[in-house]
Amino acid sequence: MTTPAIPEGVKRCPTRQFALWLAVVGAVLLWGVYAMYLCWYKGLNQTNMNDAYGFALWIWADLAVIALGGGAFFSGFLAYIIGNKEVKHIINYAVIIGFICYSSALLILAIDIGQPLRGWFIFWHANVHSMLTEVAFCLSVYFAVLTIEFLPLIFENPKLDRIPFVHHMAHNLHEVMAVFAATGVFLSFFHQGSLGGVSGVLYGRPFSYRDGLFIWPWTFFLFTWSAAAVGPLFTISVTRLTEAITRKKLVKNSVYQMLAKISGWMLLTYIIAKIIDTWYWATEIAPSMGFAFMDFYSNNPLYGIWILVAEIILGGVVPALILITRKGRENGYLLFTAAILAMIGICLNRWVMVLQVMAVPLLPFQEWFMYSPSWQEVATTILPVAYGIILISLAHRYLLVFPQEKELNPGN
C-alpha cells in the first residue's frame, strides 16, 4: 500500500531499502561534515593552501558546480520566458539540481572564508569595486529565487497539500513563477559572468588576463555562455542516471532531444568563441606581456599542453558535433557520452582558470608552483555531492518531480 506522503499513482522502493541507501550516502556526508568542523574549529591550516594558492580546490569546485547548475536558470528562461512547453516536463528537476548546486556553492564559500560567522561582512562592508562582491550578492539572491521556485513543488506533497494555506500558497506561487524565472536569469547572467571577469582582470596573471569588451573582459561572456550551454546537459545526465537507478522512464525522449539540440548549438558557438579567444591570447596578449605560448604549459603531467587539447577538442568540439546531429542525439549512448565530455570540458576550464593561473611562474628564476589538496579539502568537496544525492533521493520519493512519470509508467 502506498505511503500517504508519496504522490498518488507512483511506486517507490521499500522503506528499508531507501533507509539503507540514505545510510550509506549519509556516512559520506558525515565524513565531509567532520572535515568541515575541523576547518572551522582549527582553521584553514587544515588545508594545503599557501601563499601561491589562496584559491584552490574549493574555489574550483565552487565555480564548477555553479556552471553545472546553469541548467536551472537556462531551463527557467526556456520554460517561463520563451514559453517552451517541452521544458516544463523537466523544469522541476532542473530547479532542484540548481538549488543543490547553488546551496553547495554557498556552503563551500562558508568553509573557504574560515570564519563563517563573519560572512555577513560581505554584505555590510561591501567593496563596491569588487567583482566578488557582485558575485556574493547575485549568488545569495539567486539562491533565494531558487528556494522560492522549489517551494511549490514541496507544497504539492500529498500531506502538505491538504493544508488550505499551503495549497493556496502553491497555486499563487505558480501564477507568478515567470517573474522569479526572469529575475533568476538576470541574476545568474551577472554572477556567472563576474566569476569569469575575476580571472580576466588579473593583469599580473597573464595566463588568465584578457582584453575588454565594453567594461568587461570577454571571459565575462565566455563563462556565462558556457554555463548556459552545459548546464542543461548536466540536468539531462542526472535525469538519465535517476532513470537508470529507479528503472523507470521519467521524461520523454523528445524533451532530451530538444534540450540536447539547443545545448549542442550553444556549445558549438561557445567553443568557436573559445578557440578565437585562445588564439588571440596566444598570439597577441601573452607576447605583449613578454610570454611565449608554451611558457604557460609545463612538462609536469598536471599542467601539460594536454589540458588545453582536452578542454577544447574532447570537451568542446567533439560533444558539440555529436549534439548538433540528429543521429548523435537520438543515440542514447552518444548523447550521454557527449554530455559527460562537455561537463568534463567545462570543469577543466574552471580548473585552469583557478589553479593553473596560480601555478604559472611569473619570473624567470621561479619554478612551477605545485599544490595537492589535503584530505579535509577533498572531504569537504565531496560533502556537497553526498548532500545532493540525499536531497534528490528525498525529492524523488516524496514529490512528484516529473509530471510525465505516471503516463510513462502506467504499471509502475
VMD Tcl script that draws the C-alpha trace (Angstrom):
set ca {
  {0.00 0.00 0.00}
  {1.33 3.44 -0.93}
  {2.51 5.62 1.93}
  {0.30 8.77 2.13}
  {3.38 11.01 1.86}
  {4.26 9.51 -1.53}
  {2.48 11.10 -4.51}
  {-0.58 9.18 -5.67}
  {-0.20 6.92 -8.67}
  {3.54 6.29 -8.42}
  {5.51 3.46 -6.87}
  {8.64 3.79 -4.76}
  {11.15 1.30 -3.34}
  {10.51 -0.27 0.13}
  {11.25 1.93 3.13}
  {14.05 -0.34 4.38}
  {15.84 -0.25 1.06}
  {15.50 3.54 0.92}
  {16.77 3.88 4.51}
  {19.82 1.73 3.71}
  {20.57 3.89 0.68}
  {20.37 7.05 2.81}
  {22.58 5.47 5.48}
  {25.38 4.73 3.00}
  {25.30 8.20 1.47}
  {24.84 9.72 4.93}
  {28.12 8.14 6.08}
  {29.95 10.01 3.31}
  {28.09 13.15 4.31}
  {29.20 12.81 7.93}
  {32.82 12.37 6.80}
  {32.56 15.70 4.99}
  {30.82 17.35 7.96}
  {33.66 16.21 10.25}
  {36.24 17.71 7.87}
  {34.20 20.93 7.74}
  {34.16 21.03 11.55}
  {37.96 20.70 11.63}
  {38.33 23.58 9.18}
  {36.06 25.80 11.25}
  {37.40 24.77 14.64}
  {41.14 24.57 13.90}
  {41.29 26.97 10.99}
  {42.49 26.86 7.40}
  {45.77 25.27 8.48}
  {43.82 22.07 7.87}
  {44.24 22.75 4.16}
  {47.30 22.66 1.91}
  {46.66 26.15 0.57}
  {49.64 28.51 0.78}
  {50.87 31.90 -0.39}
  {50.78 30.74 -4.01}
  {47.37 29.09 -3.74}
  {44.96 31.33 -1.87}
  {42.29 29.91 -4.19}
  {42.44 26.15 -4.56}
  {40.30 23.01 -4.78}
  {37.31 24.58 -3.03}
  {37.07 27.52 -5.40}
  {37.41 25.23 -8.42}
  {34.56 23.10 -7.03}
  {32.57 26.27 -6.38}
  {32.94 27.50 -9.96}
  {32.29 24.02 -11.37}
  {29.01 23.44 -9.50}
  {27.82 26.95 -10.37}
  {28.50 26.27 -14.06}
  {26.77 22.88 -13.95}
  {23.87 24.43 -12.07}
  {23.34 26.79 -15.00}
  {20.67 24.42 -16.26}
  {18.28 25.93 -13.72}
  {18.37 29.48 -14.99}
  {18.51 28.47 -18.66}
  {15.66 25.96 -18.33}
  {13.63 28.59 -16.49}
  {14.35 31.01 -19.31}
  {13.13 28.48 -21.90}
  {10.06 27.39 -19.92}
  {8.70 30.64 -18.49}
  {10.04 33.38 -20.77}
  {10.30 31.68 -24.17}
  {7.26 29.51 -23.37}
  {8.73 26.17 -24.43}
  {6.22 23.53 -23.33}
  {8.62 20.58 -23.57}
  {10.98 22.04 -20.95}
  {8.17 22.17 -18.39}
  {8.38 18.39 -18.11}
  {11.91 18.65 -16.69}
  {11.90 22.13 -15.15}
  {11.16 20.80 -11.65}
  {14.26 18.65 -11.69}
  {16.33 21.49 -13.17}
  {15.26 23.72 -10.26}
  {16.13 21.03 -7.69}
  {19.55 20.46 -9.28}
  {20.13 24.21 -9.42}
  {19.08 24.53 -5.78}
  {21.60 21.82 -4.82}
  {24.39 23.38 -6.88}
  {23.90 26.89 -5.54}
  {23.43 25.85 -1.92}
  {26.58 23.74 -2.31}
  {28.43 26.76 -3.69}
  {27.38 28.84 -0.68}
  {28.43 26.02 1.67}
  {31.84 25.82 0.00}
  {32.28 29.57 0.38}
  {31.27 29.35 4.04}
  {34.07 26.82 4.57}
  {36.56 28.74 2.47}
  {36.28 32.03 4.35}
  {37.38 30.20 7.52}
  {35.17 32.28 9.82}
  {31.59 31.82 8.58}
  {30.16 33.92 11.43}
  {31.76 36.91 9.71}
  {30.24 36.10 6.34}
  {27.82 38.98 6.74}
  {30.78 41.38 6.34}
  {30.48 40.74 2.59}
  {27.11 42.49 2.58}
  {27.51 45.06 5.35}
  {31.04 46.18 4.41}
  {30.73 45.61 0.68}
  {33.61 46.54 -1.61}
  {31.60 48.08 -4.42}
  {34.60 47.93 -6.79}
  {34.99 44.17 -6.45}
  {33.53 41.62 -8.86}
  {33.47 39.16 -5.96}
  {31.03 41.45 -4.16}
  {28.71 41.29 -7.15}
  {29.11 37.50 -7.20}
  {28.26 37.27 -3.50}
  {25.14 39.41 -3.86}
  {23.85 37.74 -7.04}
  {24.66 34.24 -5.77}
  {22.81 34.80 -2.50}
  {19.78 36.41 -4.09}
  {19.58 33.81 -6.85}
  {19.68 31.07 -4.25}
  {16.68 32.76 -2.62}
  {14.95 32.77 -6.03}
  {15.66 29.04 -6.46}
  {14.24 28.41 -3.00}
  {11.03 30.18 -3.98}
  {10.88 28.16 -7.21}
  {11.39 24.96 -5.20}
  {8.63 25.72 -2.68}
  {5.56 25.00 -4.88}
  {6.90 21.51 -5.59}
  {7.30 20.85 -1.86}
  {3.85 22.27 -1.10}
  {2.28 19.82 -3.56}
  {3.27 16.86 -1.39}
  {0.02 14.99 -0.58}
  {0.21 15.64 3.17}
  {1.13 19.31 2.85}
  {-1.39 19.95 0.08}
  {-4.23 19.10 2.50}
  {-3.46 22.28 4.44}
  {-5.56 25.07 2.82}
  {-2.96 27.81 3.35}
  {-0.19 25.70 1.79}
  {-2.45 24.65 -1.10}
  {-3.32 28.27 -1.97}
  {0.29 29.38 -1.50}
  {1.48 26.79 -4.02}
  {-1.17 27.91 -6.53}
  {-0.28 31.59 -6.14}
  {3.46 30.89 -6.50}
  {2.79 29.02 -9.75}
  {0.96 32.08 -11.07}
  {3.94 34.42 -10.57}
  {6.74 31.94 -11.30}
  {7.61 33.68 -14.60}
  {8.66 36.76 -12.61}
  {11.06 34.74 -10.47}
  {12.39 32.91 -13.53}
  {13.15 36.23 -15.25}
  {14.82 37.53 -12.10}
  {16.88 34.34 -11.88}
  {18.07 34.70 -15.49}
  {19.17 38.29 -14.84}
  {20.99 37.44 -11.60}
  {22.60 34.30 -12.98}
  {23.85 36.13 -16.08}
  {25.77 38.61 -13.95}
  {27.23 36.30 -11.34}
  {28.27 33.68 -13.93}
  {29.93 36.44 -15.92}
  {31.58 38.09 -12.95}
  {33.21 34.80 -11.95}
  {34.88 34.83 -15.36}
  {35.59 38.52 -15.07}
  {37.60 37.97 -11.88}
  {40.15 35.94 -13.83}
  {40.04 38.25 -16.84}
  {41.06 41.39 -14.94}
  {44.13 39.82 -13.30}
  {46.71 41.87 -15.18}
  {49.52 40.35 -13.11}
  {48.46 36.84 -14.17}
  {48.98 36.70 -17.97}
  {47.51 33.20 -18.24}
  {44.02 34.47 -17.46}
  {44.20 38.17 -18.34}
  {42.04 39.21 -21.30}
  {41.21 42.44 -23.12}
  {37.90 44.11 -22.51}
  {34.56 44.17 -24.28}
  {32.65 47.24 -23.11}
  {33.58 47.41 -19.41}
  {34.14 43.65 -19.00}
  {36.93 41.30 -20.05}
  {35.48 38.87 -22.56}
  {35.92 36.00 -20.08}
  {32.77 37.50 -18.53}
  {30.73 36.41 -21.56}
  {32.58 33.11 -22.09}
  {31.72 31.96 -18.55}
  {28.05 32.86 -18.94}
  {27.70 31.23 -22.36}
  {29.47 28.03 -21.30}
  {27.26 27.65 -18.20}
  {24.10 28.12 -20.27}
  {25.37 25.55 -22.80}
  {26.50 22.83 -20.39}
  {24.01 23.33 -17.53}
  {21.11 21.63 -19.39}
  {23.41 18.72 -20.27}
  {24.08 18.22 -16.56}
  {20.32 18.18 -15.97}
  {19.91 15.59 -18.74}
  {22.71 13.44 -17.30}
  {21.34 13.45 -13.76}
  {17.85 12.66 -15.07}
  {19.12 9.73 -17.14}
  {21.09 8.48 -14.15}
  {17.94 8.72 -12.00}
  {16.05 6.70 -14.60}
  {18.77 4.03 -14.56}
  {18.73 3.77 -10.75}
  {14.94 3.76 -10.39}
  {14.42 1.63 -13.53}
  {11.69 3.97 -14.70}
  {11.14 6.25 -17.65}
  {10.72 9.73 -16.20}
  {10.92 12.06 -19.19}
  {10.00 11.56 -22.85}
  {12.86 11.37 -25.33}
  {11.55 14.45 -27.12}
  {12.48 16.53 -24.06}
  {16.04 15.18 -24.10}
  {16.34 15.75 -27.85}
  {15.14 19.33 -27.64}
  {17.46 20.29 -24.77}
  {20.39 18.44 -26.34}
  {19.90 20.24 -29.66}
  {19.83 23.67 -28.02}
  {22.85 22.84 -25.85}
  {24.71 21.47 -28.86}
  {24.43 24.66 -30.88}
  {25.21 26.81 -27.86}
  {28.23 24.64 -27.08}
  {29.41 24.89 -30.68}
  {29.18 28.69 -30.72}
  {30.88 28.85 -27.33}
  {33.77 26.63 -28.36}
  {34.30 28.66 -31.56}
  {34.48 31.81 -29.41}
  {36.83 29.99 -27.01}
  {39.15 28.96 -29.85}
  {39.25 32.56 -31.13}
  {39.90 33.77 -27.59}
  {42.75 31.28 -27.10}
  {44.31 32.14 -30.46}
  {44.22 35.89 -29.82}
  {45.56 35.41 -26.29}
  {48.43 33.20 -27.52}
  {49.42 35.44 -30.44}
  {48.71 38.95 -29.11}
  {48.06 39.28 -25.36}
  {50.71 36.91 -23.99}
  {53.55 38.14 -26.30}
  {52.72 41.76 -25.46}
  {53.39 40.88 -21.80}
  {56.68 39.12 -22.56}
  {55.48 35.49 -22.55}
  {55.58 32.77 -25.16}
  {52.65 30.40 -25.53}
  {54.47 27.36 -24.11}
  {55.55 29.31 -21.03}
  {52.08 28.58 -19.67}
  {52.37 24.81 -20.04}
  {54.88 22.64 -18.21}
  {56.44 19.21 -18.53}
  {54.72 18.05 -15.35}
  {51.64 15.89 -16.02}
  {49.21 18.24 -14.26}
  {49.64 21.31 -16.45}
  {50.84 19.95 -19.78}
  {49.51 21.06 -23.15}
  {47.17 18.06 -22.98}
  {44.84 20.02 -20.72}
  {44.16 22.62 -23.43}
  {43.55 19.92 -26.05}
  {41.25 18.02 -23.67}
  {39.24 21.15 -22.83}
  {38.73 22.45 -26.37}
  {38.70 19.32 -28.53}
  {37.46 16.48 -26.32}
  {35.35 18.66 -24.03}
  {34.08 21.08 -26.67}
  {34.33 20.26 -30.36}
  {33.55 16.52 -30.09}
  {30.40 16.79 -27.91}
  {29.15 19.80 -29.88}
  {29.38 17.88 -33.17}
  {27.56 14.91 -31.62}
  {24.76 17.04 -30.23}
  {24.03 19.12 -33.34}
  {23.43 16.00 -35.43}
  {20.12 14.14 -35.15}
  {21.73 10.69 -35.23}
  {24.10 11.67 -32.46}
  {21.32 12.98 -30.23}
  {18.99 10.05 -30.87}
  {21.64 7.52 -29.87}
  {21.31 7.27 -26.08}
  {24.92 6.25 -25.52}
  {26.30 9.01 -27.75}
  {24.06 11.60 -26.10}
  {25.21 10.58 -22.63}
  {28.87 10.46 -23.78}
  {28.61 13.93 -25.30}
  {27.08 15.30 -22.10}
  {29.85 13.77 -19.95}
  {32.57 15.12 -22.27}
  {31.04 18.60 -22.25}
  {30.83 18.60 -18.44}
  {34.46 17.47 -18.18}
  {35.41 20.25 -20.59}
  {33.69 22.94 -18.54}
  {35.22 21.60 -15.31}
  {38.67 21.66 -16.94}
  {38.06 25.25 -17.98}
  {37.23 26.25 -14.42}
  {40.23 24.22 -13.18}
  {42.77 26.08 -15.31}
  {41.18 29.46 -14.61}
  {41.54 28.86 -10.87}
  {44.57 26.62 -10.35}
  {46.77 26.91 -13.43}
  {46.54 30.69 -13.06}
  {48.31 30.31 -9.72}
  {50.77 27.62 -10.87}
  {52.39 29.50 -13.76}
  {55.76 31.08 -12.71}
  {55.86 34.82 -13.35}
  {59.63 35.34 -13.05}
  {62.44 33.51 -14.90}
  {64.01 32.10 -11.75}
  {60.77 30.68 -10.37}
  {59.62 27.08 -10.66}
  {56.06 25.95 -11.20}
  {54.01 26.25 -8.03}
  {52.50 22.82 -7.32}
  {49.64 22.00 -4.98}
  {47.84 18.92 -3.73}
  {44.72 19.19 -1.54}
  {44.55 17.82 2.00}
  {42.04 15.12 2.89}
  {39.97 17.78 4.62}
  {39.68 19.68 1.34}
  {38.74 16.51 -0.54}
  {36.15 15.51 2.07}
  {34.51 18.93 2.12}
  {34.45 18.94 -1.69}
  {32.69 15.55 -1.71}
  {30.31 16.74 1.02}
  {28.03 18.66 -1.40}
  {27.85 15.59 -3.67}
  {26.53 13.43 -0.81}
  {24.15 16.21 0.23}
  {22.88 16.50 -3.34}
  {22.25 12.76 -3.63}
  {20.27 12.76 -0.38}
  {18.15 15.75 -1.40}
  {17.45 14.30 -4.85}
  {16.50 10.96 -3.27}
  {14.06 12.59 -0.85}
  {12.59 14.82 -3.56}
  {12.06 11.92 -5.95}
  {10.46 9.77 -3.25}
  {8.07 12.29 -1.73}
  {7.45 14.83 -4.50}
  {6.01 14.47 -7.98}
  {9.08 15.88 -9.67}
  {8.34 14.50 -13.14}
  {4.83 15.25 -14.48}
  {5.21 12.52 -17.14}
  {6.12 9.74 -14.69}
  {2.56 8.36 -14.34}
  {1.99 8.44 -18.08}
  {5.29 6.74 -18.93}
  {4.99 4.06 -16.21}
  {1.30 3.03 -16.19}
  {2.01 -0.24 -14.38}
  {4.72 1.25 -12.15}
}
mol new
graphics top color blue
foreach p $ca { graphics top sphere $p radius 0.5 }
foreach p [lrange $ca 0 end-1] q [lrange $ca 1 end] { graphics top cylinder $p $q radius 0.2 }
display resetview
